Amino acid sequence: MITVNGKQIPWESPVSVADYLEANGYKRNRIAVEINYEIVPKSQYETTFLQDNDVMEVVSFVGGG
């Protein structure tokens, strides 16, 4: 299992952060990702893999004014 934004998700094999975000419809230019309480730089999304028991937070930026 991994936890994404507080929701537990069954997990079987490693997948990159980039692949997870794409599969779940996230727009990479409008989000920030934290895994196990550490910010993941956008340049590392392809090389960072989610593992069993990881906790990931995906934060969307919202404009306003």
Secondary structure, 3 states (H helix, E strand, C coil): CEEECCEEECCCCCEEHHHHHHHCCCCHHHEEEEECCEEECHHHCCCCEECCCCEEEEEECCCCC
